[in-house]
Amino acid sequence: MSNKVQPRSADIAFGATVNAVLFQQRASRKDLSKVLGVTGTMATRKLRGDVGWSLSDILKTAAWLRVPVENLLPKPTDDTVDTFAPAMLDASLVSREEDKDH
């Protein structure tokens, strides 16, 4: 089994990164859905990459999570720039639960 990150779409990679931050901050998908003004089902579909993230969604999510936008953005995996890997987060960039207002 390889440790290599599987290439994926930008929406899937972004959702994977946000999901990891939600876990680290002990925030819920329900909390995210409120921030985005969507249903819980729609938030889940965004996190899975089934539904795209708008620029507004990305900015609201980063602000709410208190993580710089550039730290959430996926990275291209090759020269074709059509496959992406989730951002590799530095734990120091993720706010602790008691520092947040969820």
Rosetta constraint file for C-alpha pairs under 8 A:
AtomPair CA 5 CA 85 HARMONIC 6.54 0.50
AtomPair CA 6 CA 85 HARMONIC 7.09 0.50
AtomPair CA 7 CA 77 HARMONIC 6.53 0.50
AtomPair CA 7 CA 83 HARMONIC 5.27 0.50
AtomPair CA 7 CA 84 HARMONIC 5.38 0.50
AtomPair CA 7 CA 85 HARMONIC 5.76 0.50
AtomPair CA 8 CA 12 HARMONIC 6.23 0.50
AtomPair CA 8 CA 13 HARMONIC 6.23 0.50
AtomPair CA 8 CA 83 HARMONIC 5.07 0.50
AtomPair CA 8 CA 84 HARMONIC 5.18 0.50
AtomPair CA 8 CA 85 HARMONIC 6.45 0.50
AtomPair CA 9 CA 13 HARMONIC 6.17 0.50
AtomPair CA 9 CA 49 HARMONIC 7.69 0.50
AtomPair CA 9 CA 82 HARMONIC 6.91 0.50
AtomPair CA 9 CA 83 HARMONIC 5.32 0.50
AtomPair CA 9 CA 84 HARMONIC 5.68 0.50
AtomPair CA 10 CA 14 HARMONIC 5.96 0.50
AtomPair CA 10 CA 74 HARMONIC 6.23 0.50
AtomPair CA 10 CA 82 HARMONIC 7.85 0.50
AtomPair CA 10 CA 83 HARMONIC 6.82 0.50
AtomPair CA 10 CA 84 HARMONIC 5.48 0.50
AtomPair CA 10 CA 85 HARMONIC 7.68 0.50
AtomPair CA 11 CA 15 HARMONIC 6.03 0.50
AtomPair CA 11 CA 46 HARMONIC 7.47 0.50
AtomPair CA 11 CA 47 HARMONIC 7.94 0.50
AtomPair CA 11 CA 48 HARMONIC 7.96 0.50
AtomPair CA 11 CA 49 HARMONIC 4.82 0.50
AtomPair CA 11 CA 50 HARMONIC 7.84 0.50
AtomPair CA 11 CA 51 HARMONIC 7.51 0.50
AtomPair CA 11 CA 52 HARMONIC 5.62 0.50
AtomPair CA 11 CA 53 HARMONIC 6.36 0.50
AtomPair CA 12 CA 16 HARMONIC 6.13 0.50
AtomPair CA 12 CA 46 HARMONIC 7.94 0.50
AtomPair CA 12 CA 47 HARMONIC 6.91 0.50
AtomPair CA 12 CA 48 HARMONIC 5.75 0.50
AtomPair CA 12 CA 49 HARMONIC 3.95 0.50
AtomPair CA 12 CA 50 HARMONIC 7.55 0.50
AtomPair CA 13 CA 17 HARMONIC 6.35 0.50
AtomPair CA 13 CA 49 HARMONIC 7.59 0.50
AtomPair CA 13 CA 74 HARMONIC 5.73 0.50
AtomPair CA 13 CA 84 HARMONIC 6.22 0.50
AtomPair CA 13 CA 85 HARMONIC 5.52 0.50
AtomPair CA 13 CA 86 HARMONIC 4.34 0.50
AtomPair CA 13 CA 87 HARMONIC 7.54 0.50
AtomPair CA 14 CA 18 HARMONIC 6.24 0.50
AtomPair CA 14 CA 47 HARMONIC 7.60 0.50
AtomPair CA 14 CA 49 HARMONIC 7.92 0.50
AtomPair CA 14 CA 72 HARMONIC 6.67 0.50
AtomPair CA 14 CA 73 HARMONIC 6.05 0.50
AtomPair CA 14 CA 74 HARMONIC 5.65 0.50
AtomPair CA 14 CA 86 HARMONIC 5.98 0.50
AtomPair CA 14 CA 87 HARMONIC 7.49 0.50
AtomPair CA 15 CA 19 HARMONIC 5.95 0.50
AtomPair CA 15 CA 46 HARMONIC 6.35 0.50
AtomPair CA 15 CA 47 HARMONIC 3.94 0.50
AtomPair CA 15 CA 48 HARMONIC 5.92 0.50
AtomPair CA 15 CA 49 HARMONIC 6.07 0.50
AtomPair CA 16 CA 20 HARMONIC 6.22 0.50
AtomPair CA 16 CA 47 HARMONIC 6.37 0.50
AtomPair CA 16 CA 48 HARMONIC 7.14 0.50
AtomPair CA 16 CA 86 HARMONIC 6.24 0.50
AtomPair CA 17 CA 21 HARMONIC 6.39 0.50
AtomPair CA 17 CA 72 HARMONIC 6.25 0.50
AtomPair CA 17 CA 74 HARMONIC 7.85 0.50
AtomPair CA 17 CA 86 HARMONIC 5.47 0.50
AtomPair CA 17 CA 87 HARMONIC 6.00 0.50
AtomPair CA 17 CA 88 HARMONIC 7.83 0.50
AtomPair CA 17 CA 89 HARMONIC 7.93 0.50
AtomPair CA 18 CA 22 HARMONIC 6.10 0.50
AtomPair CA 18 CA 47 HARMONIC 7.17 0.50
AtomPair CA 18 CA 72 HARMONIC 7.01 0.50
AtomPair CA 19 CA 23 HARMONIC 6.27 0.50
AtomPair CA 19 CA 47 HARMONIC 6.47 0.50
AtomPair CA 20 CA 24 HARMONIC 6.23 0.50
AtomPair CA 21 CA 25 HARMONIC 6.01 0.50
AtomPair CA 21 CA 65 HARMONIC 7.70 0.50
AtomPair CA 21 CA 94 HARMONIC 6.94 0.50
AtomPair CA 22 CA 26 HARMONIC 5.78 0.50
AtomPair CA 22 CA 27 HARMONIC 4.84 0.50
AtomPair CA 22 CA 28 HARMONIC 6.37 0.50
AtomPair CA 22 CA 29 HARMONIC 7.63 0.50
AtomPair CA 22 CA 65 HARMONIC 7.97 0.50
AtomPair CA 23 CA 27 HARMONIC 6.34 0.50
AtomPair CA 23 CA 28 HARMONIC 7.72 0.50
AtomPair CA 24 CA 94 HARMONIC 7.44 0.50
AtomPair CA 24 CA 96 HARMONIC 7.99 0.50
AtomPair CA 25 CA 94 HARMONIC 7.23 0.50
AtomPair CA 25 CA 95 HARMONIC 6.72 0.50
AtomPair CA 25 CA 96 HARMONIC 5.91 0.50
AtomPair CA 25 CA 97 HARMONIC 5.20 0.50
AtomPair CA 26 CA 97 HARMONIC 6.55 0.50
AtomPair CA 27 CA 31 HARMONIC 6.54 0.50
AtomPair CA 27 CA 32 HARMONIC 7.82 0.50
AtomPair CA 27 CA 97 HARMONIC 7.98 0.50
AtomPair CA 27 CA 102 HARMONIC 7.20 0.50
AtomPair CA 28 CA 32 HARMONIC 6.51 0.50
AtomPair CA 29 CA 33 HARMONIC 6.09 0.50
AtomPair CA 29 CA 40 HARMONIC 6.52 0.50
AtomPair CA 29 CA 43 HARMONIC 6.43 0.50
AtomPair CA 29 CA 44 HARMONIC 6.72 0.50
AtomPair CA 30 CA 34 HARMONIC 6.43 0.50
AtomPair CA 30 CA 39 HARMONIC 7.92 0.50
AtomPair CA 30 CA 40 HARMONIC 5.38 0.50
AtomPair CA 30 CA 43 HARMONIC 7.64 0.50
AtomPair CA 31 CA 35 HARMONIC 6.50 0.50
AtomPair CA 31 CA 102 HARMONIC 6.79 0.50
AtomPair CA 32 CA 36 HARMONIC 6.23 0.50
AtomPair CA 32 CA 43 HARMONIC 6.76 0.50
AtomPair CA 32 CA 61 HARMONIC 7.44 0.50
AtomPair CA 33 CA 37 HARMONIC 5.80 0.50
AtomPair CA 33 CA 38 HARMONIC 5.05 0.50
AtomPair CA 33 CA 39 HARMONIC 5.68 0.50
AtomPair CA 33 CA 40 HARMONIC 5.33 0.50
AtomPair CA 33 CA 42 HARMONIC 7.44 0.50
AtomPair CA 33 CA 43 HARMONIC 5.22 0.50
AtomPair CA 34 CA 38 HARMONIC 6.42 0.50
AtomPair CA 34 CA 39 HARMONIC 7.62 0.50
AtomPair CA 35 CA 60 HARMONIC 7.05 0.50
AtomPair CA 35 CA 61 HARMONIC 7.25 0.50
AtomPair CA 35 CA 64 HARMONIC 7.45 0.50
AtomPair CA 36 CA 43 HARMONIC 7.88 0.50
AtomPair CA 36 CA 57 HARMONIC 6.21 0.50
AtomPair CA 36 CA 60 HARMONIC 6.99 0.50
AtomPair CA 36 CA 61 HARMONIC 7.46 0.50
AtomPair CA 38 CA 42 HARMONIC 6.05 0.50
AtomPair CA 38 CA 43 HARMONIC 6.55 0.50
AtomPair CA 39 CA 43 HARMONIC 6.34 0.50
AtomPair CA 40 CA 44 HARMONIC 6.23 0.50
AtomPair CA 41 CA 45 HARMONIC 6.22 0.50
AtomPair CA 42 CA 46 HARMONIC 6.20 0.50
AtomPair CA 42 CA 51 HARMONIC 7.74 0.50
AtomPair CA 43 CA 47 HARMONIC 6.23 0.50
AtomPair CA 44 CA 48 HARMONIC 6.25 0.50
AtomPair CA 45 CA 49 HARMONIC 6.17 0.50
AtomPair CA 45 CA 50 HARMONIC 5.08 0.50
AtomPair CA 45 CA 51 HARMONIC 5.65 0.50
AtomPair CA 46 CA 50 HARMONIC 5.84 0.50
AtomPair CA 46 CA 51 HARMONIC 4.76 0.50
AtomPair CA 46 CA 52 HARMONIC 6.12 0.50
AtomPair CA 46 CA 53 HARMONIC 6.57 0.50
AtomPair CA 53 CA 57 HARMONIC 5.80 0.50
AtomPair CA 53 CA 58 HARMONIC 6.47 0.50
AtomPair CA 54 CA 58 HARMONIC 6.32 0.50
AtomPair CA 55 CA 59 HARMONIC 6.19 0.50
AtomPair CA 56 CA 60 HARMONIC 6.06 0.50
AtomPair CA 57 CA 61 HARMONIC 5.98 0.50
AtomPair CA 58 CA 62 HARMONIC 6.13 0.50
AtomPair CA 58 CA 69 HARMONIC 7.37 0.50
AtomPair CA 59 CA 63 HARMONIC 6.15 0.50
AtomPair CA 59 CA 69 HARMONIC 6.77 0.50
AtomPair CA 60 CA 64 HARMONIC 6.06 0.50
AtomPair CA 61 CA 65 HARMONIC 6.03 0.50
AtomPair CA 62 CA 66 HARMONIC 5.81 0.50
AtomPair CA 62 CA 67 HARMONIC 5.25 0.50
AtomPair CA 62 CA 68 HARMONIC 6.10 0.50
AtomPair CA 62 CA 69 HARMONIC 5.37 0.50
AtomPair CA 62 CA 72 HARMONIC 7.39 0.50
AtomPair CA 63 CA 67 HARMONIC 6.57 0.50
AtomPair CA 63 CA 68 HARMONIC 7.48 0.50
AtomPair CA 63 CA 69 HARMONIC 7.89 0.50
AtomPair CA 65 CA 94 HARMONIC 7.70 0.50
AtomPair CA 65 CA 95 HARMONIC 7.33 0.50
AtomPair CA 65 CA 100 HARMONIC 7.95 0.50
AtomPair CA 66 CA 94 HARMONIC 7.30 0.50
AtomPair CA 66 CA 95 HARMONIC 6.56 0.50
AtomPair CA 67 CA 71 HARMONIC 6.79 0.50
AtomPair CA 67 CA 72 HARMONIC 7.34 0.50
AtomPair CA 67 CA 93 HARMONIC 6.27 0.50
AtomPair CA 67 CA 94 HARMONIC 6.26 0.50
AtomPair CA 67 CA 95 HARMONIC 7.56 0.50
AtomPair CA 68 CA 72 HARMONIC 7.04 0.50
AtomPair CA 69 CA 73 HARMONIC 6.54 0.50
AtomPair CA 71 CA 87 HARMONIC 6.54 0.50
AtomPair CA 71 CA 88 HARMONIC 7.82 0.50
AtomPair CA 71 CA 89 HARMONIC 6.70 0.50
AtomPair CA 72 CA 86 HARMONIC 7.90 0.50
AtomPair CA 72 CA 87 HARMONIC 5.70 0.50
AtomPair CA 72 CA 89 HARMONIC 7.60 0.50
AtomPair CA 73 CA 86 HARMONIC 7.34 0.50
AtomPair CA 73 CA 87 HARMONIC 5.91 0.50
AtomPair CA 74 CA 84 HARMONIC 5.89 0.50
AtomPair CA 74 CA 85 HARMONIC 5.51 0.50
AtomPair CA 74 CA 86 HARMONIC 4.70 0.50
AtomPair CA 74 CA 87 HARMONIC 4.84 0.50
AtomPair CA 75 CA 84 HARMONIC 5.33 0.50
AtomPair CA 75 CA 85 HARMONIC 5.32 0.50
AtomPair CA 75 CA 86 HARMONIC 6.52 0.50
AtomPair CA 75 CA 87 HARMONIC 6.26 0.50
AtomPair CA 76 CA 81 HARMONIC 5.37 0.50
AtomPair CA 76 CA 82 HARMONIC 7.15 0.50
AtomPair CA 76 CA 83 HARMONIC 5.87 0.50
AtomPair CA 76 CA 84 HARMONIC 4.35 0.50
AtomPair CA 76 CA 85 HARMONIC 6.34 0.50
AtomPair CA 77 CA 81 HARMONIC 7.03 0.50
AtomPair CA 77 CA 83 HARMONIC 5.79 0.50
AtomPair CA 77 CA 84 HARMONIC 5.09 0.50
AtomPair CA 77 CA 85 HARMONIC 6.09 0.50
AtomPair CA 78 CA 82 HARMONIC 7.92 0.50
AtomPair CA 78 CA 83 HARMONIC 7.04 0.50
AtomPair CA 89 CA 93 HARMONIC 7.21 0.50
AtomPair CA 89 CA 94 HARMONIC 7.93 0.50
AtomPair CA 90 CA 94 HARMONIC 7.33 0.50
AtomPair CA 95 CA 99 HARMONIC 6.26 0.50
AtomPair CA 95 CA 100 HARMONIC 6.98 0.50
AtomPair CA 96 CA 100 HARMONIC 6.89 0.50
